[in-house]
Amino acid sequence: MDDNISPGANSRLNLYTSSSATPLAVWGGIGFVSGGSEQTAIQYANQYKNIEIVPSPIEINVGYEIDGLNVSAFASVEMLENITTINNRILFLVTYDFQDLLYGDFFAKVVRYNEQNFGLTEAGESDVFTTEIVLDAAWELDRLNIVVIIQSFSSSSKIIHQAGLIKLDTHLPHLLPPRNLVGEYHDEIAPYSIDLNWDEPLYTNTTLLGYKVYKDNIYILDEMLIPEITFFTDFDIEPETMYYYHITAVYSHGESIPSNFVDIYTDKSVVAPILGPPKNLQGYDQQDPNTKFLLWEAPVYENSIFLAYKIYRNGNVIAELSNITDIFYTDRNISEGGLLVYYVTALYSHAESKPSNYVSLYTEEKPEEPVLGPPLNLQGSVMPSPSFLMDNGQWIMDNYPLFMEGLFIVNLTWETPDYKHTTFINYKVYKNGAVIAEIDNIAEMIFVDEDIFETGELVYFVTAVYTDGESEMSNTYETYIEVSDDDFNDALVKTTLWRNFPNPFNPETNISFSLEYLQKVDISIYNVRGQLVKKLVNNDFEKGFHSIIWDGKDNNGNNVVSGVYFYQMRADDFVETRRMILLK
């Protein structure tokens, strides 16, 4: 152990060199105990097995905030009883777990250390202790813990009063954008408007503060929307105009990249113009590191006049090319250092296009080549869907609506990929060559495929997506599903609310449900504000499967606008709510 990291560590190490005593703390782990050996470590481990849990006079809660490699650790402490020991200290440690070592569960090497006076002695007293910790990027960061120990260091007592531990999650926050942005223009009654709806982003290790709405790349609100609001109506619009919208999510760590873009043309009587962005943008380094060359392909457009190209570097316009036959640009005398992110737009008589693809170049030496490892050791298993099994294991099939739910589920698991010099974004799960899911919590290495309608051969694999691209595929998991009529019986069905079909829908959708016995059923439609839109049914139904249609109208017979809606079923003690999207 390095004394520069852990001041005074050797004096504490010497406290625990007696193999006949149970050490209250082992600094440094196997082979690092002063005067110790592997035999000493074995004796320590055996002593640990006999430790008894006794009540503590102190309650402690350990937490932290992390920003890259900078950690702010804290311990919230409350005294439950008086203590009489003197020279009490509170110790903050970052420990590094050993792997594949003899009795490794009992030892950990201390890699960061902070010691403070602990002045609380009487019941009812409380305080919060904090310290700043800088991690080393060379460590295996997934093997770190923060340990807090409250201990007396008087000459007559080395009692540890309390300790707390929390695993350090060093994954950087994922500032992912809102999902599935959709928009629609309404000119039925004045004032005319454009309605936007989107889904909450999938994010980790940060706090969602709200949303920003952008029109034509300009932020249009005085204050951002709160996280619970995933819709917006824009009344500030002109007729016969093309508008581009996107949404960003604002987190405690910063603002996300844009959501998908939607383009809305405010004239339903004519065909909306197609304002395509430049395609296949590529960037090239030149002999002078402060000069870059860009090349792209012409956009696809209709019903508008192509006026110019705009060149963007790091979000700022650096050039406008009025000769639309020019599909290249040389960026010279660049004063910015480091990473340069370029994109190009096409400027039309109606509006500016969406951005092209992005390219990244560097004015300095490019960082080491990234290693984009695939997920490891993909495994799977198949089982019948729990929704269609009775307690005796028999299948439920009486009038079973095949389009609503899968007959089987496939469970997939895998291990973390190996990667370097890049940032991990998410996983993609593929079935028979098509993406069926994206998992944004990179600590979640499991996926359940509940939407298996098909029979025959199924081939699954998983990829890892990084800021520098998508990895190669993992190993495959292959299975074959075959179902015969003998697999089913007409046993009593369960009370269930099924997924609506189709979804998204326009103008109507089918809502099915099943009942275990005769019951009174209430099914109602609600908007995203929780307001009742339509009461579909409120009467008795026999056992079995039933289906009703919602035609997209409210209780007054008016057509509802595009957006997200919820349908809820109540039957005796059964309550279930599902989500659907009307997309005109």
C-alpha positions, 0 to 999 in steps of 0.5 A, a space after each residue: 500500500 502506498 503511504 502517499 495514498 493512505 497516510 499513516 496506513 502502516 501504523 494501522 496495518 500493524 494492528 492486525 498482524 496477530 493471526 489469533 485475533 479477528 482483524 476489524 479491518 484489513 488494509 490492502 488485502 492478501 499479501 499486503 497486510 504488514 508482516 502477513 502472508 498467505 497463511 495469515 490471510 487464511 487465518 484472518 478469513 477463518 476468523 471472519 466466518 465467525 464474526 457475529 452481528 451486534 447492534 450499532 449505536 450509529 446509523 450510516 447511509 453512504 452515497 455519491 455523485 460522479 462526474 467522469 472520474 471525479 467522485 463526491 462521496 458522502 456519509 449521512 450519520 445519525 447517533 442512535 445511542 451515546 458512545 464513550 470512546 475517544 479519538 474517533 475517526 470517520 474513514 472514506 475508502 475506495 476499495 478494489 475487489 480482488 478476483 480469483 484469489 484465495 478467500 478473496 471475498 474477505 479482502 480488498 485493496 484500498 486505492 484511495 483514503 481520506 480520514 476525518 475527525 468524528 465528533 458525534 457522541 450523543 444520541 440524536 446528533 447527526 451530520 453529513 461528512 463529505 470528501 472529494 475523490 479522483 479515480 484513476 482511468 487505468 483501474 478496472 472501474 467496475 470493481 470499485 466500492 466506497 467504504 465508510 468506517 467510523 472507528 476509535 483510534 485511542 491507545 486502549 480501543 480500536 472499536 469500529 462502531 459502524 461501517 457502510 459500503 456502496 458499489 461505485 457505478 462508474 458508467 458515464 451518464 447516458 444523455 439520450 434524446 426523447 423518442 418517437 417524436 410525431 407531429 400533426 397540423 390541425 386546420 379544422 378550427 381556428 386557431 390553427 396549430 401543430 401538435 407534437 407528442 413524444 416518448 420519454 427517453 431511456 437514460 441512466 446515471 443522471 436526472 431528467 430535468 425537462 424538455 426543450 422544443 426546437 422549431 427550425 433549430 431555434 429554441 421556442 419556449 421561455 421555459 423548458 417543459 417539465 419531465 411529466 409533459 411529453 406533448 406540445 402545441 404550437 399556435 405560432 405558425 403561418 399558412 403554406 409553410 414548412 416547419 421542422 421540429 425536434 426535442 431535446 432532453 435536459 439532464 442534470 449532466 447536460 442536454 441530449 442530442 436532438 430527437 428524430 426530426 419531424 417536418 410539418 407543412 401547413 397546407 393540407 390542400 397541396 402535396 407537401 414539399 420534400 426537402 431532403 438533406 444532403 446525403 453521404 457526407 464524408 470528411 478528409 484530413 489534409 496535409 495541413 492539420 488545420 484544413 479539412 475537406 468535405 464531400 457529399 451527395 446532392 439531396 432529393 427534393 420535390 415541390 420546392 426551389 433549391 437555393 443553397 447549402 449550409 456548412 456547419 462545424 461544431 453547431 455553427 454555420 461556417 459557410 453558405 454555398 449558393 452554387 448548388 452544383 458544388 458538393 464539396 467544401 474546403 475548411 481552411 485556417 481552422 482555429 478550433 482545437 480538438 474534435 470537429 463535428 461537421 454536417 451540411 443542410 440544404 436551403 430551400 424556398 420553403 425551409 432549411 432541410 434536416 442535417 445530413 449525417 455527421 462526420 468527426 475530424 480532429 485538428 490534433 493527433 487522432 486518439 488511439 483507435 477505438 476497440 468496439 468489442 461485441 457482447 460476449 457469451 450470448 445464451 438463451 432459453 425458450 419457454 411458453 408464455 406465462 399468459 397462456 399457461 394454467 396452473 397445471 401447465 396446460 395451454 389456453 387456446 379457446 378463441 385465442 387471438 393470435 395477433 395479440 400476444 406471442 405463444 412463447 418467450 425467449 430469454 437472452 443473457 450476455 456478458 459485458 463487451 471489451 471496449 477501449 477509447 470510445 463511449 458505450 451507448 447501448 445494446 441492439 438485439 436482433 432476431 432473424 437479422 432485424 433489430 427488435 430492441 435497443 437497451 439503453 441501460 448498459 448494465 442490463 444484460 438481459 432481454 425477454 422476447 415476448 412477441 414471438 408470433 412465428 414458428 420455425 427457426 429463430 436466430 438471435 444475436 446482440 451488438 454493442 453501439 458506441 460513439 464510434 460505431 456499432 460492434 460486430 455481432 455477438 455469437 448467435 443463439 438459435 432455436 426452433 419453435 414448432 406448435 401443433 394443435 395438440 399443444 392447446 386445450 379449451 381450458 378456462 381463460 384468464 382475465 387479461 387485457 390484450 394489446 390493441 391491434 393495430 398500434 399505431 392506428 388510424 382511424 380505428 383499433 381493435 381492443 380485446 380482452 378475456 374473462 375467467 368468468 362472467 364479470 362486469 367490465 369497464 373499459 375507458 380511454 384517457 389522454 396523456 393529461 389523464 382526462 376521460 376521452 371515451 367510455 367504451 363499455 360498462 356492462 357484463 360479459 360472459 367468460 372467454 375472449 371478447 373484442 371491441 373497436 374504438 373508432 378514434 372518437 370521444 364521448 361527443 362523437 368528435 374525432 380526437 387528435 393524433 397522440 398517445 392515449 391509454 385504455 384501461 380495463 376494470 373487472 372486479 379486482 382486475 385493473 390494467 392499463 395499456 398504451 396506444 398511439 393514434 397516428 394520422 
